[in-house]
């Protein structure tokens, strides 16, 4: 059932955007409508820069402190989506884009997504259990298909005879 709804909405959205252009153009005039579209595009670019940099800064602070970066990652993605919705011409997409720039709306979306998400980054695996978020470094190493080597355990050269041509060809 959901599969049938998505293409229908994909076709319905442009028609709804065109209808809002016609309605707004009829009420305020074509010049003002075009200025509103240009203003929303500029607002999307400015808000992406301002809020995006702030989110990037918070993401760096969270990961440097060893915390769970999931919330800031989701906020960053939603800010990019919101900016794209504002940059694309259309009043309905602008409304959704402006809503996504409001931090409380992003927090509500994060609460809905958080339970379905596991963030894995550079050997750290954050998961939510009964005691809250925890770092499962050892769990990442025991996962099937994962080989975790320290710097002293890995080398591209053969330590016994590094310049032997047959050993170099054997690795190819």
HELIX and SHEET records of a PDB file:
HELIX    1   1 UNK A    2  UNK A   28  1                                  27    
HELIX    2   2 UNK A   30  UNK A   64  1                                  35    
HELIX    3   3 UNK A   70  UNK A   87  1                                  18    
HELIX    4   4 UNK A   91  UNK A  100  1                                  10    
HELIX    5   5 UNK A  103  UNK A  114  1                                  12    
HELIX    6   6 UNK A  137  UNK A  141  1                                   5    
HELIX    7   7 UNK A  151  UNK A  153  5                                   3    
HELIX    8   8 UNK A  165  UNK A  170  1                                   6    
SHEET    1   A 3 UNK A 119  UNK A 121  0                                        
SHEET    2   A 3 UNK A 124  UNK A 129 -1                                        
SHEET    3   A 3 UNK A 132  UNK A 135 -1                                        
END                                                                             
